[in-house]
Amino acid sequence: MGVSGDTSCADHAIGWKTRFYLNLDNVPGGVAPGGTDNIIYDIDGGGTRASGFGHPHCLDAVAESTVAADLPVSFPVGGAPAP
């Protein structure tokens, strides 16, 4: 199965939500805060990735950072609750 958005930043959010609803989001040890596999926006002006796993912003840095920060809150790792 594949999912896609209009940018790689959107792809990440759509993939996160899809895994959440399918209960396939149990990450054993991701590199993002909280041990998740959330996207990390930490590339500085010179192209250096502070974490080593950074991703560039796509279109709107503020909106993309806001969406990424909300993913573990609104769609927490561990899957969707049973209907």
N, C-alpha and C positions, 0 to 999 in steps of 0.2 A: 504494500500500500504506500502511496506517496501523497504528500500534501504540499501545497505551495501557495505563496503569497506573491505580491508584486515586487518584493525585495527580499534579500536574505534575512533582513531583520524581521520582516513579517513572517517569513518561513519559520523562524525560530518560535515565534509566539503561537502560530497556528499548530506547529508540531507539538509544542508543550501542551496546549489545550486538547489536542487529539489524543495524546498519550494519557492525559488525565481522565478523559471520558471513557477510554477503553481500559482503564486501570493497568496501563503498561508503563507507568512512570516511577517505578520503584528503583531509583538510581542507587547502586551500592556505594558509590563514593565519588561524586562529581567534584570538580575543581572550583565551582562557584561557592559563594557564602552559603552556609547551611548544608554543604555536601551535595548540593543540587547540580544539575547540568545547565543552569541558567546562563544566558549570554552575558559576557563580561565586556563592558565598554571602558577600556582603560588605556587606549592608545593615545600617546601624547602627540604634540605637534610635530615631533621629529620621527614619528612612526614606531617608537619604542613601546612595547607591551609590558607594562609593569608586572602583570601576573604571568606573562608568558603565554596566555590563552586569549588575549584581547581580540576584539572584533571591532572594525570601524563602524561608525554610524552610517546609515544609508541615506536618509533624506532629511529627517527632523530630529536632531539629537535630543532635544527636551522630550518630545513625545515618545521616542523610542526608549529612552531611559525610564520614563514614567511607566510605560507598558511593561518593561522588563522587571522593574521593581515590584509591580503589582502581581506578576504571575505566581510567585510562591504564596502570596496572600489569598488571592481569589481562586487559585487553582493549586492548592497545596500538594506537594509530593505525597503519594500514597493512594491516589485514585479518587474517583468520584464516589460519593456516598451511594449506597444501594437505593434503587428507586422505590 
